[in-house]
Structures are given as structure tokens and as C-alpha cells.
Amino acid sequence: MTNLSTRDTLLQHAASVPLNEMDVSDFDLHEHNATAPYFERLRHQDPVHYLADSPYGPFWSITKYDDIKAVHADNRRFSSEGSIHLEDRPEDYKIEMFLAMDEPRHGELRRAVFPAVSPKSLGGFEDIIRARAITILDSLPVGETFNWVERVSVEFTTQMLATLFNFPFEDRAKLTRWSDAAMSQEMPDEQRLQEFTECYTCFAELWKQRSEEEPSFDMISMLAHSDVTKDMVNNPMELLGNILLLIVGGNDTTRNSISGGVLALNEFPKEYQKLRENLDVIPNMVSEIIRWQTPFAYTRRTALEDVELGGKLIKKGDKVAAWYASGNRDETVFPEPEKLIVDRPNARDQISFGFGVHHCMGSRFAEMQLRILWEEIMQRFEFIEVVGEAQRVRSNIVRGYSQLPVRLHPPK
């Protein structure tokens, strides 16, 4: 449970720490939900911020909305190659994924699986998403306290992941475990290697099966039959990396936005009432929840040449963190940025899905899942009451939750 005295200390520290010592990658800031005043100060005083000494070595923090978009749009000078994290993992643990690749390989791999989540394909998923949402929501104990993260957020997203992969449904919990292993910043490397080995073994076998069958409309079959990716199975680190990317992409954004939405509506009860009075606001609210939550705090780029940005010289080889968690709170773009406003006019301008060629290809699928889930929630419950402290995962990249105790109230 959040230590409020620690959070208060962190919030006070935001105003006094020298700018050249301010480290917005500090795990404590993220775990205790204390990043907002640090990012606000950087946006106002040093929006292109250099930190010379950190656990990851020196790096730049880009905190204003327009600058973040400019970095993401300039993939000629800001490379995704190698890693989207600030930390550099040992060579033995490096995996290859198309999110951490530049053109043309990035585009080739992306196009191989995009049909599964393209706007044209989404209609085919609506009925199954709704059926899964109904089953989960109808199984919940009304009037009793339970962990919303475990019973709804994790279960719903894991079921949909299993559907996208045509993964054995009874083993779907493995997908969540592997997603957590891929994004955890505290898991010992030995344990991570064990998880990755199991993941690769499982998907290599599924790949073999799908390659011997007629093509079908799931991501593994698409990869196994694509001329561009069919030989990926011969490169274990590339296969593993791209499978983990698809797992994480299909899991963390939706999962943590489901929990974040419940928390936000409790923090802003007038907005909850606004939702009750007008269910047509749900699609816009989904975009606003994704902005407010910002499931991934940042992605890293590496400068391929000297670049001037915001009056600062970013040198070739420098690490650059584009902080979505700050850009989505940029008050020049989103007035009252710390507040959830379900009918915010420009909610769709949020940058949680990235920007440019690396914009999340599953963004529409994630939005559809959240829309359907909230449509079904509002048919069943007057109020999802948060009855205890939200427990956040200890990570500076994943803005997520492990615990959110709630109690459901039926319609009046």
C-alpha cells in the first residue's frame, strides 16, 4: 500500500532538487505516483533536460508534447534500434523486436501482423469481446471487496490475447506471466531467462503447427505464412522478441487502462456522474482514460547524429527518453491535465500510443475493448467504489497496478 509520508516527501522534493540532479526515471517517483510535479517543473524550466549521472548512464528527458512528437516523427535522426528501455541489458538477454527496429525491417514485420488488428478486421471481434466482458462482469461478487486488477483487468486482457494468438485457452495465464517478465525491471536475469525460454519453446511449437496448417486469422498463423516472417522461427531471439512485443502490446495498455479508469472516476466523481447521465460519452472517455493513465511512461530513442532540440545539442549516440507521461499532462495542449474529463474535446490527441511510424498498431483494438467493457459495466453497476489504496507496480516504464480493491454497487 502506498506510503503517504514517502509520497509527501517526494512531492516536496520536486520543488527543491537542483535541475541538473532531477531524475524522472527514479523508481520511487513512479511507484508512489509522484511524477507530476517533477514533469511539470521540467516542462516549464528545462523541457529538453540532460541528466549526466543516472543508473542508466547519461540521458535526455523530452517532456513537452510537441517535442515528443518531433522526436518520434524524426526516425532518420532518432533511432529505435536496439532498445526502447533506458537500461542496456546484457548481450545474452537482448531480444529483437520490431518496435526496437528502424526501417525497413520494422515496417516489414509490422505489416505481416497488422491485418489481425486493422480497422477492417475489428468488426469481427466485437461479438467475442462483448461475450467475454459479459461473462467476466456477471461472475463478480456484488457488495463484496475484491481485487479489480486480478478479476477484471488481467482476466479480460488475457482472454483477448489468447484469442488473437489462438493460444490454448486453459494456459492463457502464461501470457500474462511472460508479459510481466518482459517488462519487469526487478526480476532477476536468471528467472527472466527461464520465462523467456518457456515462452520461446511454446510459441516455436505453435509456429510449427500453424505453418503446417492452412493459413488462419490469428497472429501466429499470419507470421508463419508470411514471406517476410516465415523464417523468423530460425532466429530464436527475433521470434521471442516479436512474440513478447505482441504480448506486451496486447496486454499492458488495455489492462492498466481498465484499472486506471476505475481509479480516475473515483477521484473525479462529477465525471462519473456525467458518464451515468450520458453513456454516449464512452468512446471519448476511453481516449481520455488512456491519456490520464498513460500505460507506458516513455520510450527511448538513440540519436544517430548531433541534433538541436529546444536550444539544446543532443549528441550522436546519446540516449533520449520521450516521456509520454509528461506529454499527456502538457497544460498547453490539455487544460487541467491532472483531471479526468470524460468529454474532453481533444482527448484523442493523447500520445499514449506513440507517434509516427511506431504508432501502436493495435490502438484501435485496445480502444474497442475498453469501449465494450465500459458499455457492459454501465449496464450492470451504478458505482465501482474503490475501497482501499491502489498498489502500483514498481517500474519507471509501465504505469500499472497490482492491486485495486473495489466494491460493486448495483443500479438503484
C-alpha positions as CSV (number, residue, x, y, z in Angstrom):
1,M,0.0,0.0,0.0
2,T,1.3,3.5,-0.8
3,N,3.3,5.1,1.9
4,L,1.8,8.6,2.1
5,S,4.6,10.1,4.1
6,T,7.1,8.9,1.4
7,R,4.9,10.3,-1.3
8,D,4.6,13.7,0.5
9,T,8.4,13.8,0.8
10,L,8.8,13.1,-2.9
11,L,6.3,15.8,-3.8
12,Q,8.1,18.3,-1.6
13,H,11.4,17.3,-3.1
14,A,10.2,18.2,-6.6
15,A,10.4,21.9,-5.9
16,S,13.8,21.9,-4.2
17,V,16.0,19.4,-6.1
18,P,18.5,21.1,-8.4
19,L,17.5,20.7,-12.1
20,N,20.8,19.1,-13.0
21,E,20.1,16.3,-10.4
22,M,16.5,15.7,-11.3
23,D,16.0,12.1,-12.3
24,V,12.4,11.4,-13.5
25,S,13.4,7.8,-14.1
26,D,13.6,7.2,-10.3
27,F,11.5,4.2,-9.4
28,D,10.2,5.7,-6.2
29,L,8.6,8.6,-8.1
30,H,6.6,6.2,-10.3
31,E,5.7,3.6,-7.6
32,H,4.3,6.4,-5.4
33,N,2.6,8.3,-8.2
34,A,4.7,11.4,-7.5
35,T,5.9,12.2,-11.0
36,A,3.5,15.0,-11.9
37,P,5.3,18.0,-10.2
38,Y,8.7,16.8,-11.5
39,F,7.5,16.7,-15.1
40,E,5.6,20.0,-14.6
41,R,8.8,21.7,-13.5
42,L,10.8,20.2,-16.4
43,R,8.2,21.3,-18.9
44,H,8.3,24.9,-17.6
45,Q,12.1,25.2,-16.8
46,D,14.0,22.6,-18.8
47,P,11.8,20.7,-21.3
48,V,14.9,19.2,-23.0
49,H,16.7,18.0,-19.9
50,Y,20.1,16.4,-19.6
51,L,20.9,14.1,-16.7
52,A,24.6,13.4,-16.6
53,D,24.5,10.7,-13.9
54,S,21.8,8.0,-13.5
55,P,21.7,4.2,-13.1
56,Y,21.4,4.0,-16.9
57,G,24.2,6.5,-17.6
58,P,23.5,9.9,-19.0
59,F,20.3,10.6,-20.9
60,W,18.0,13.3,-22.1
61,S,14.3,13.7,-21.0
62,I,11.9,15.2,-23.5
63,T,8.8,16.4,-21.6
64,K,6.7,18.7,-23.8
65,Y,4.1,17.3,-26.1
66,D,5.3,18.9,-29.4
67,D,8.9,18.0,-28.7
68,I,8.0,14.3,-28.1
69,K,6.1,14.2,-31.3
70,A,9.0,15.8,-33.1
71,V,11.4,13.2,-31.8
72,H,9.1,10.3,-32.8
73,A,8.5,11.8,-36.2
74,D,12.2,12.1,-36.9
75,N,13.1,8.4,-37.2
76,R,16.0,9.3,-39.5
77,R,17.9,11.0,-36.7
78,F,16.4,9.3,-33.6
79,S,16.7,5.6,-33.8
80,S,14.6,2.9,-32.2
81,E,17.2,0.2,-32.9
82,G,18.3,-2.0,-30.1
83,S,16.2,-1.0,-27.1
84,I,13.1,1.0,-26.1
85,H,14.3,1.0,-22.5
86,L,16.8,3.3,-20.8
87,E,18.7,0.3,-19.4
88,D,21.0,-1.7,-21.6
89,R,20.6,-5.3,-20.8
90,P,23.5,-7.8,-21.1
91,E,24.0,-9.2,-24.6
92,D,22.8,-12.7,-23.5
93,Y,19.4,-11.2,-22.6
94,K,18.9,-9.0,-25.6
95,I,15.9,-9.9,-27.8
96,E,14.9,-8.5,-31.2
97,M,11.5,-6.9,-31.7
98,F,10.2,-4.7,-34.4
99,L,9.3,-1.9,-32.0
100,A,13.1,-1.6,-31.4
101,M,14.0,-1.7,-35.1
102,D,14.3,1.0,-37.8
103,E,13.0,1.0,-41.3
104,P,12.8,-1.0,-43.5
105,R,12.8,-4.1,-41.2
106,H,10.3,-2.5,-38.7
107,G,7.7,-1.9,-41.5
108,E,8.1,-5.3,-43.0
109,L,7.4,-7.1,-39.7
110,R,4.6,-4.7,-38.7
111,R,2.8,-5.3,-42.0
112,A,2.9,-9.1,-41.5
113,V,0.7,-9.0,-38.4
114,F,-1.2,-5.7,-38.9
115,P,-4.2,-7.4,-40.7
116,A,-5.2,-9.1,-37.4
117,V,-5.9,-5.8,-35.7
118,S,-6.6,-3.5,-38.7
119,P,-9.7,-1.3,-38.7
120,K,-11.2,-3.6,-41.4
121,S,-10.8,-6.6,-39.1
122,L,-12.2,-5.1,-35.9
123,G,-15.8,-5.8,-36.6
124,G,-15.2,-9.5,-36.5
125,F,-14.0,-9.2,-32.8
126,E,-16.9,-7.2,-31.4
127,D,-19.2,-10.1,-30.5
128,I,-16.4,-12.2,-28.9
129,I,-15.1,-9.2,-26.9
130,R,-18.6,-8.4,-25.6
131,A,-19.3,-12.1,-24.7
132,R,-16.0,-12.2,-22.8
133,A,-16.8,-9.0,-21.0
134,I,-20.3,-10.1,-20.0
135,T,-19.1,-13.5,-18.7
136,I,-16.4,-11.8,-16.5
137,L,-18.6,-9.0,-15.2
138,D,-21.5,-11.3,-14.4
139,S,-19.2,-13.5,-12.3
140,L,-18.2,-10.7,-10.0
141,P,-19.4,-10.6,-6.3
142,V,-21.6,-7.6,-5.9
143,G,-21.3,-5.9,-2.5
144,E,-18.0,-7.7,-1.6
145,T,-14.5,-6.4,-1.7
146,F,-12.2,-7.9,-4.3
147,N,-9.1,-7.0,-6.4
148,W,-10.3,-5.4,-9.7
149,V,-6.9,-5.9,-11.3
150,E,-6.9,-9.6,-10.9
151,R,-10.6,-10.4,-11.5
152,V,-11.2,-8.0,-14.4
153,S,-8.2,-6.1,-15.8
154,V,-5.9,-9.1,-16.1
155,E,-8.5,-11.7,-16.9
156,F,-10.2,-9.7,-19.7
157,T,-7.0,-8.8,-21.5
158,T,-5.5,-12.3,-21.1
159,Q,-8.6,-13.8,-22.7
160,M,-8.4,-11.5,-25.6
161,L,-4.6,-12.2,-26.0
162,A,-5.4,-15.9,-26.2
163,T,-8.0,-15.1,-28.9
164,L,-5.6,-13.1,-31.0
165,F,-2.9,-15.8,-30.9
166,N,-5.4,-18.7,-30.9
167,F,-3.4,-19.8,-27.8
168,P,-4.6,-22.7,-25.7
169,F,-7.2,-21.0,-23.6
170,E,-6.6,-23.1,-20.5
171,D,-2.9,-21.9,-20.5
172,R,-3.7,-18.3,-21.0
173,A,-2.3,-17.2,-17.6
174,K,1.2,-17.9,-19.1
175,L,0.7,-15.0,-21.4
176,T,0.3,-12.6,-18.5
177,R,3.3,-14.1,-16.8
178,W,5.5,-13.7,-19.9
179,S,4.3,-10.1,-20.4
180,D,5.3,-9.3,-16.8
181,A,8.7,-10.9,-17.3
182,A,9.3,-8.9,-20.4
183,M,8.6,-5.5,-18.7
184,S,9.7,-6.2,-15.1
185,Q,12.7,-4.1,-14.1
186,E,13.3,-6.0,-10.9
187,M,13.1,-9.7,-12.0
188,P,16.5,-11.5,-11.7
189,D,18.0,-12.2,-15.1
190,E,18.1,-15.9,-14.3
191,Q,14.4,-16.0,-13.7
192,R,13.7,-13.9,-16.8
193,L,15.7,-16.3,-18.9
194,Q,13.7,-19.2,-17.6
195,E,10.4,-17.4,-18.5
196,F,11.7,-16.5,-21.9
197,T,12.9,-20.0,-22.6
198,E,9.5,-21.4,-21.8
199,C,7.8,-18.7,-23.9
200,Y,10.0,-19.4,-26.9
201,T,9.6,-23.2,-26.7
202,C,5.8,-22.8,-26.5
203,F,5.5,-20.4,-29.5
204,A,8.0,-22.3,-31.6
205,E,5.8,-25.4,-31.3
206,L,2.7,-23.3,-32.1
207,W,4.6,-21.8,-35.1
208,K,5.5,-25.3,-36.4
209,Q,1.8,-26.4,-36.1
210,R,0.4,-23.3,-37.8
211,S,3.0,-23.5,-40.6
212,E,1.8,-27.0,-41.5
213,E,-1.9,-26.0,-41.4
214,E,-3.9,-23.8,-43.8
215,P,-3.5,-20.1,-43.0
216,S,-5.9,-18.8,-40.4
217,F,-6.8,-15.4,-39.0
218,D,-4.5,-15.4,-35.9
219,M,-1.2,-13.7,-35.4
220,I,1.0,-16.8,-35.2
221,S,-0.5,-18.2,-38.4
222,M,0.0,-14.9,-40.2
223,L,3.6,-14.7,-39.2
224,A,4.3,-18.4,-40.0
225,H,2.8,-18.0,-43.5
226,S,4.2,-14.5,-44.4
227,D,7.0,-14.5,-46.9
228,V,8.6,-11.8,-44.8
229,T,8.5,-13.5,-41.4
230,K,8.1,-17.3,-42.1
231,D,11.9,-17.9,-41.5
232,M,11.8,-16.0,-38.2
233,V,11.5,-19.3,-36.4
234,N,15.1,-20.0,-37.3
235,N,16.2,-16.9,-35.3
236,P,15.1,-17.6,-31.7
237,M,15.8,-14.1,-30.3
238,E,13.9,-12.4,-33.2
239,L,10.9,-14.8,-32.8
240,L,10.9,-14.4,-29.0
241,G,11.3,-10.6,-29.2
242,N,8.4,-10.1,-31.6
243,I,6.1,-12.5,-29.7
244,L,6.8,-10.7,-26.5
245,L,6.2,-7.4,-28.1
246,L,2.8,-8.6,-29.4
247,I,2.0,-10.0,-25.9
248,V,3.0,-6.8,-24.1
249,G,1.3,-4.6,-26.6
250,G,-1.9,-6.5,-26.3
251,N,-1.7,-6.7,-22.5
252,D,-0.4,-3.7,-20.7
253,T,-2.2,-0.8,-22.4
254,T,-5.6,-2.3,-22.0
255,R,-5.0,-4.0,-18.7
256,N,-3.8,-0.8,-16.9
257,S,-6.3,1.5,-18.6
258,I,-9.1,-0.7,-17.3
259,S,-7.8,-0.3,-13.7
260,G,-6.8,3.4,-14.2
261,G,-10.3,4.2,-15.5
262,V,-12.0,2.9,-12.4
263,L,-9.5,4.8,-10.2
264,A,-9.9,8.0,-12.1
265,L,-13.7,8.0,-12.0
266,N,-13.5,7.6,-8.2
267,E,-11.1,10.5,-7.9
268,F,-13.4,12.7,-10.0
269,P,-17.0,11.7,-9.0
270,K,-18.6,14.6,-11.0
271,E,-17.1,13.0,-14.1
272,Y,-18.6,9.6,-13.1
273,Q,-22.0,11.2,-12.8
274,K,-21.5,12.9,-16.2
275,L,-20.9,9.4,-17.6
276,R,-24.0,8.0,-15.9
277,E,-26.1,10.7,-17.4
278,N,-24.8,10.3,-20.9
279,L,-23.4,6.9,-22.0
280,D,-22.7,8.2,-25.5
281,V,-19.6,9.8,-24.0
282,I,-18.0,6.4,-23.5
283,P,-15.8,6.4,-26.7
284,N,-14.4,9.8,-25.9
285,M,-14.0,8.7,-22.3
286,V,-11.9,5.8,-23.4
287,S,-9.4,8.1,-25.1
288,E,-9.4,10.3,-22.0
289,I,-8.7,7.4,-19.7
290,I,-5.8,6.3,-21.9
291,R,-4.4,9.9,-21.7
292,W,-4.9,10.1,-18.0
293,Q,-3.4,6.7,-17.3
294,T,-0.6,6.7,-19.9
295,P,0.1,3.0,-19.6
296,F,3.7,3.4,-20.8
297,A,5.6,6.2,-19.3
298,Y,8.2,6.7,-22.0
299,T,10.1,5.1,-24.9
300,R,13.8,5.5,-25.6
301,R,15.4,6.7,-28.8
302,T,19.1,7.0,-29.6
303,A,20.5,10.0,-31.6
304,L,22.1,9.0,-34.8
305,E,23.8,12.4,-35.3
306,D,24.0,15.6,-33.4
307,V,20.6,17.2,-33.2
308,E,19.5,20.6,-31.8
309,L,16.2,20.5,-30.0
310,G,14.8,23.2,-27.7
311,G,18.0,25.1,-27.9
312,K,20.0,22.1,-26.6
313,L,22.5,20.0,-28.5
314,I,21.8,16.3,-28.3
315,K,25.0,14.5,-29.4
316,K,25.3,11.4,-31.6
317,G,24.9,8.3,-29.5
318,D,23.0,10.0,-26.7
319,K,20.0,8.2,-25.1
320,V,16.7,10.1,-25.4
321,A,13.6,9.3,-23.3
322,A,10.4,10.7,-24.7
323,W,8.1,10.9,-21.7
324,Y,4.5,10.2,-22.7
325,A,3.6,10.6,-19.1
326,S,4.6,14.2,-19.3
327,G,3.4,15.0,-22.8
328,N,-0.1,13.8,-21.9
329,R,0.0,16.3,-19.0
330,D,1.2,19.2,-21.1
331,E,-1.1,22.0,-20.0
332,T,-0.6,23.9,-23.2
333,V,-2.4,21.0,-25.0
334,F,-4.6,19.6,-22.3
335,P,-6.1,22.2,-19.9
336,E,-6.4,20.9,-16.3
337,P,-4.2,18.0,-17.3
338,E,-4.3,16.1,-14.0
339,K,-8.0,15.9,-14.1
340,L,-10.0,13.2,-15.9
341,I,-12.6,15.0,-18.1
342,V,-14.8,12.3,-19.8
343,D,-15.9,14.7,-22.6
344,R,-12.5,16.5,-23.0
345,P,-12.7,17.8,-26.6
346,N,-9.2,16.8,-27.7
347,A,-8.9,13.6,-25.7
348,R,-8.0,11.7,-28.9
349,D,-4.8,13.8,-29.2
350,Q,-3.2,11.8,-26.4
351,I,0.1,10.3,-27.3
352,S,0.0,7.1,-25.2
353,F,0.2,5.0,-28.4
354,G,3.3,6.8,-29.6
355,F,3.6,8.8,-32.8
356,G,4.9,8.3,-36.3
357,V,5.9,5.0,-37.9
358,H,6.0,3.3,-34.4
359,H,2.4,4.4,-33.5
360,C,0.9,1.3,-31.8
361,M,-0.7,-0.8,-34.5
362,G,-3.2,-2.3,-32.0
363,S,-4.5,1.1,-30.7
364,R,-8.0,0.7,-32.3
365,F,-8.3,-2.8,-30.9
366,A,-7.4,-1.6,-27.4
367,E,-9.9,1.3,-27.7
368,M,-12.6,-1.1,-28.8
369,Q,-12.0,-3.5,-25.9
370,L,-12.2,-0.6,-23.4
371,R,-15.4,0.8,-25.1
372,I,-17.2,-2.5,-25.0
373,L,-16.1,-3.2,-21.4
374,W,-17.4,0.1,-20.2
375,E,-20.7,-0.3,-22.1
376,E,-21.3,-3.5,-20.2
377,I,-20.1,-2.1,-16.9
378,M,-22.6,0.7,-17.1
379,Q,-25.4,-1.8,-17.8
380,R,-24.7,-3.6,-14.5
381,F,-23.3,-1.3,-11.9
382,E,-24.2,2.1,-10.6
383,F,-20.8,2.6,-9.0
384,I,-17.5,0.7,-8.8
385,E,-16.3,2.0,-5.5
386,V,-12.5,2.0,-4.8
387,V,-12.3,1.0,-1.1
388,G,-8.5,0.9,-0.5
389,E,-5.2,2.2,-1.8
390,A,-4.2,1.3,-5.3
391,Q,-0.9,-0.6,-5.3
392,R,1.3,0.3,-8.3
393,V,3.9,-1.9,-9.9
394,R,7.5,-0.8,-9.3
395,S,8.5,0.3,-12.7
396,N,9.5,3.5,-14.4
397,I,8.2,2.4,-17.8
398,V,5.0,0.5,-17.1
399,R,2.4,2.7,-15.3
400,G,0.4,-0.2,-13.9
401,Y,-1.3,-1.7,-10.9
402,S,-1.1,-4.9,-9.0
403,Q,-4.0,-4.2,-6.5
404,L,-7.1,-2.1,-6.7
405,P,-9.6,-3.1,-4.0
406,V,-13.2,-2.3,-5.1
407,R,-16.8,-2.9,-4.2
408,L,-19.6,-3.0,-6.7
409,H,-22.9,-1.3,-6.3
410,P,-25.9,-2.4,-8.4
411,P,-28.2,0.1,-10.2
412,K,-30.6,2.0,-7.9
